[in-house]
Amino acid sequence: MHNPALLKSLVCSFVLVLGLLAAGAIAVTRDKIDETALSAGTFTVERFDKAAYSEPAPVLNNKQRHFFMVGRNVFHRQWASINSLNGDWGLGPTFIADRCSACHVNAGRGGPPASRDEQLLSMLVRLSLPGEDKHGSPRPHPHYGDQLQNRSLDGRNVDLAYAGSPVPPEADLYMDWEERVFSFPEGETVELRAPKLRIENLNFGPLGTETMMSVRIAQPIFGLGFLEAVSEQTLADIARWQKAQGFNGRPNYVWDSVNNRTALGRFGWKANQPSLKQQIATAAIGDMGLASRLFPDQNCPPAQEICARHLPGNVPEIINHEIDALELWLQGLAVPARRDINDPEVRLGEKLFAEAKCAVCHVPEMKTAATFPPLPQLANQTFRAYTDLLLHDMGEELADGRPDFKAGPRDWRTPPLWGLGLSQTVNGSTAMLHDGRARNVTEAILWHGGEAQVSREAYRSMNKADRAALVRFIESI
């Protein structure tokens, strides 16, 4: 029997499927792909274009998908000063960017400025003085707080008659580079670069000789739900196993402002954030000047009098519902599948990766906890992020000299490697390591020191073909 409504529904479904196939956004199924290509279990998607890091997990239900889209809108929202008609009120008074997506373009990594005349954007500069506060966190600078803000409501984006005098930025931040040449045994050379931060126009006095600074680039933000859903016991077991291998992976324990207790650190370059909710609220106030119920006070130290007098947008400026939506968005982002897993060069690279002990810290496979109430679909999932979420001594050349809770001056959390080979496609940045000094995988490996020196030397001693195979494998993850 002819049914126009049913026919229309079938046609629409067919067109939708064709569109998803064309975009490469169909969810990966176990029937169609090798198990090892499932980077994130049922959260894996076959999408390898600019949106590879931005897809919702295919297993989200309709209610979750709706809230996911709310979070996506908050992520892309442009914030503005109180009198502006060009965005939601709340920006500043001092800040780094006016939206989350300015630093995490397409949910990807940040990078250094293209020239020495451009200021830092998708990077920030952490500050602290020797010692700790009552919770064990780094001591902020009395005039500049815990990070430098190089943008402000300075008269170009605020009505002075309404809001008072323009707010000066804390400083102008630029990056210079010191270059050196690294030589392989057979004579091939690689040019390495080390960053040299250039600070100009400090508006509230000198920083002082005791001030410790650390440059950080924005990290990719897809798949973070899996890192939150791993049990603390799993990470403790990995740390014990590493000690038996001669490595010293350690968890960071940090202050959890959401639950008012000490907790395992999971996020950030030094694993100094315990949860996605706290990471969101911290970035909101630190990077955009958006006060929340968790962090209601603006970043206006006493020396910054004009900043303190500036009218707030709303109180709070980013509300709990928006933070919750961003949290679900981050937890619900899918992960692109691995590529070329049966390629002989990739398989060789995987073997070399293990032999060089890279896999001791970049652990190939983990499993989430049996339950995860915030997003139940994340529970009991095998995933392949190639991280251990632990701190490791990476040597003096990568040291920032700045402790952060239990993380020492030479310690860094092992960054996930999944999706790395798509970074250029997603947002044009291949910058790696905490300060963006490495422009590719080879440079990143050659900067490894400390506990990772054994892996660097193993890579250095390989012939050119084997080195290429190892890099090819890493870019396939």
N, C-alpha and C positions, 0 to 999 in steps of 0.2 A: 504494500500500500504506500502510495506517495506521501511523504511527510516533509513539507518544506522546512520546518524548524530543525528536524533532525539532519536534513541534507546541508542546511546552512552551518550547523554545528560541526559536521564532519569536514566540510570545506575549510572552515576557519581553523580547525585543529590541524588539518593537513598543511595549510599555509604557514601556521605557527611553527610546526616541526621543520618545514623546509627552511624557514628563516633561521631557526636555531642551528640547524645543520650547516647552513651557509656561514654562520658566525662562529662556528666551532664551539657552541655553548651547550651542547647536549651533555648530560651527566654521564660519567664513565660507569659502565656496568662490568661486573666480574666476568660476564660471558664474552665481552668484546675486547678485553685488555689483560695483559699479564698482571698478575697479582702485585709484583714489585713496582709497577707503574702507578699503583694507587697511592699517591702521596699522602692522602688524608682519608682513606677509607671511603665511606659514603659521602664525604664532603668534597671528593675529587671531581673536577670537571675537565673536559677536553676543550680548553680555550687558550689560545696562544697569541692573541692580538693585544691591543692596548688595554682591553678590559680583562686580561687574564687574572689580575689580582682582585677584581671588583665584583665578581659574580656571587650571588647568594648560593648557599649550599642547596643542592637539589632536594634534600630531605626536610627542609623547613616546611612546616604546615602553613596554611593560609594566614592564620593570626600572626605567626612569627614572621612570615614574609612581609606582611603589612608593617609591622613594627620595624623590621629590617629597613624598609624603604623610608620610614620616618628618620631612622638613624643616618641613612645615607644623605638625606636632605640636610640634616644638622651638620654632617661632615663637610658638605659643600657650601654651607651658608656663609655669606659674607656679613661680618659684624661691622658696625659703624659707631660713630660717636652719637651722643644722645639726640642731637638736633638733625641728624642726617636722614634723608629720605631714601638713601641708597643701600640700606641694609638694616639688620636688627640691632637695636641699641645695646651697648655694653662694651664695645671695644676700648681697650686702653685702661688708664691714661698712657702707659708705656707698654710696648708689645714688640713681638718679632714678626708676626703675620696677622692678617685679618680674617683668616679661615684655616681650618685644618688642612684642606686640600692644597693650600699654597706650598706647604712643606712636603706633604705626602701626595705628590701628584699621581693620580690613578692608583692610590694606595701603595705606591712604590717608595723607593729610597730617595733621599735627598742627595745633594752633591755640592762641591765647592763652587764659588763664583766662576764664571767663564773668564774673567779678566781681573787683574789686580785693582782695577778702578771700580769694580762692583762690590757692594756690601754683601755680607753673609745674609742668606734668606732661609734656605732649608737646613740651616746649621744654627747651633747656639753655643754660647760660652758659659760653662758652669763656673761659679766662684765659691770659695770658702776660705776660712781662716783656720789655723791649727786648732785642734780640739773638737769637742762634740757638744751638742745640746743635750737636754735631759732624756731624749729618746735615742741618743746615739747617732743622730744624723749630723752631717757636716754643719759647722757654724757659718751662718751667712755673713757677708760683708756688711758693716754698719751703714754704709752709704749706698750700696748697690744691690743688696740682697743676695740671692743665691744664683742669679744668672744675669748677664748684661742684656739690656733691652736697647736695640739700636733703632727703634722706631717709636713714634709717639704722636699724640694729638697736638701737632705743633703749629696749628694755624692754617695748614693746607686743607685739613679735613675737619675743622671745627669752627663754629661761629663764635668769635672772640667776645662779641657783645653779650652772648648768652652764657658762655661757659667760662669766661674770664681769660687770663693770660694763656698764651700757648704753653703746652707742656714740653719741655726739652727732652729729647732722647738721652739715655744715659751715656752713650758713646757711639762712635762710628766704628764699624768692625770690617776689616779687610783681611785678605789672605795672600801672603807671599810664599814662595817655595824655595827650598834649598835642594839642589839636585846632586845626585851621586850616581856612579856607574857600578853595577854588579856584574861580575864575570863568571860564566860557567866554565868548568874545566876544559871543554873543547874549544873555548875562545868566544862563544856567543856572549853578547853583552845585553844588559837590560838597564834602562835608565830609571832609577827610583827617585822619588821626591819626598821631602819631609816638609810639613807645613810650618809656617812661621806666622803666627797671629800678629796682625798690626792693628793697634787700638789708637784711634785719634779722637780728639775733642771730648775727653772725659769731662762731663759737665758738673760733677759733684766732688771734685778733688781727686788726688792721685789714689791709685789702688793700694799702694804700700807694698813693701818688700815681702811681707808675710803672706800675701794673697796667693792662693793656689788657683790655677785656671785650667779648664779642660774643654777642648773643642769637640763637639759631637755633631754628627750628621743625623738627619731623620732616617729611621729604619723602615723597611717595608712592614706593613701592618696586617697582611692577610694571614689566615691560619692561626691567629693568636689564641683562639678558643681552645685549641689542642694543648697549647703550652700552659694554659690555666687549668685544664682538666687533668693533667698528670698528677698523680698522687705524690705527696712529699716522700713517702716511703720508697717509691720507684727511684726518685733522684738520690736518696740516701744509699740505695743499693748500688746505683751506678758509681757513686763516689767511692764506695768500698771496693768495688771491682777495679776502678782505676788505680787505687792505691796499690793493689796487687800487681798492676802492670807498671808500676814506677811513676805514676802520674799523681797529681794532687788536686783533683777537682773538689771544690768546696762550695756549699750553698751560702748565699748571703742571707742574713736575717735582718729585717728592716722593720721600721715602725709602720703599722697598719692603722691609718687614721680612720678608716671606715669602721673597724671593729675595736679600735682602741686597745691594741695589743701588739706584741712582736710577732712577725710572721715571716715565712719564707719569701724571699725576693725572687721574682720571675722575669720581670720586664725591665727594659733599659739596658744601656751598655754595660753597667756594673750590677745589673739585677737589683736595682734599688727601689723597685716598685712591686708590691705584693699582689696587686690585682688590676684588672683592666679598668674597673670603676675608679680606683685611685689614680691610675695613670691618666685617665681622661680628665679628671678634675684638676690634677696637677698641671697638665699641659694647658688646660683652659685658662687658669690664672697666670701661669708662668709665661706662656707663649702668646696669649691674646688678651690678657688682662680681664678675663671673664670670671667674676666672683660667683661662687656656688655656695650651697649650704655647708659643704665640706670644708671649703676654703673661702670664707666670706670677706677676708681683708684684702684690699688692693695692695699691689706691690709698690708701695710708696714709703720707703724708709724716711726717717725724720728729716734728713738733709734735703729731701725732695719736696719742698713746701708747696710748690705749685701743683705738683702731682696729687698731693693729699687734698688740696682744695677743689680739685676737679669734680664736677657733678657725676655721680654714677648713672648708669643707664637704668637698670632695674636692680632690685635687691631681693633674691639673687638675680644675677644677669643670665646665667644658664641654669635652668631649673632641673629638678630631679628627673622629670619625665624625659627631658632631652639627654641627660647623662645616661639614663637607663636605655634609651633608644640607641645611643652610640655604642654602649656596651654590647647590646644584642647584635648590632651591625658588625662589630669586630669579631664577636664570637661566631657569627653566622657566615662570615666570608668563606667562600670555597677556596680550594688550592688547585692550581693547574697540575695536570698529570705529568709524570716524567716523560721524556721523549727519547727516542732512539735507543731503547734499552737493549735491543738485540744486535746493535751495531758492534762488530768485532773490536773496534778501537775503544768504544765506550766500555765494553766488558773488560778489556785489558786495563783501562784506567781505573775501573772499580777494584780490580785485583791489586794494582799498585797503591791505590788509596789505602787499602787495608794494610799492605806490607809496610808502608811508610808510617803507620800508626796514626794516620789522620783520623781514622774511625774510632779511636779511643775517646776523643773529645767530641768530634762530630758524629755522635752515635747514630748509626743508620736507621734504627727502628726503636720505637717506644710504643707503649700502650696507655691509654687514658684510664682513669679510675673506673670502677664498676658502676658508680653513680656520679652524676653531675647535675644537680637540680637546676642551676640557671639555664641550661640548655640540654635536656636529657639526651638528645641525639648524639651529643659528643661523648657519651659514656661508652666504655668498653670498645674503643676504636684503636686499631693499629694504624700508626702514622709514621711518616718518614721525613722528618724535618731536618735531620742531621745536626742536632744540637744536644747538649746535656743540661742546659740551663744552669750550669755551674761556673764558678769563678776559676780562672787559671792564671798563673803568673806568665805573662807573655814577654818578659824581658825588658831591659832598660830602654831600648830604642822605641818601644811602644808605650812606655810608662807616661802617665800624665802627672805623676807626683801627687795625686789628690785622692785620699781615702774617702770611702763612702759606705757608712755602716761597717760591715765586716770585710768589705772589699779594700784591698791595699792599693798603694800607688801604682803597682805594676799589674794589677788584676783586671781582667775583662771577662764578661760572660761569653761563652761560646755562641756566636751568632748562628741562627739557622741558615742552611744553604739552599733549601727548597725554593724553586722558582728563579734562582739566580740567573740562569741562562736566558730568561725572558726580560730581564731588567732593561736592557737597551730598547727593546720593542715597546715595553709598557710606558716608560717615561724618559728614555734617553740617557739615564744615568747608570753607569757601571761603577760608581765610586764605592769603595769598600774600606773596611776598618773604621774605627770610631771617628776618625777625623777626615775621612775621605781621601787619604793620601794615595791609596792603591787605585789605579785606573782599570785594573783587570785582575784575573785570578792569579796569574804569575806573580805580579807585584805583591799581591796580598800574601802569598805563600812566602815570598822572600823577606818580608818584614817579620815573620814569625820568629820569636826568640823564647827564652825561658823554657818552660815545659815543652813548648812546640819546636824547640831548636832541632830535636832529633828528626822531626818530620821535614823541616826545612832542608836539613843536610841530606836526607834521603832523596828529596826532590832534586837538589842541586847535583847529586851524583848520578842521576839518571841520564841516559842519552836523550837527544832531542826528540826522537819519536815517542819515547815513553813519557816524557814531560808533556808533550802534546796530548797524549792519550789520557793522562790524569786530568788535565784541564778540561778536555772534552767530556769526561765523565762528570766532573763537578758541574759543568754547564748543562748537563742533561738532567740533573736532579730536580 
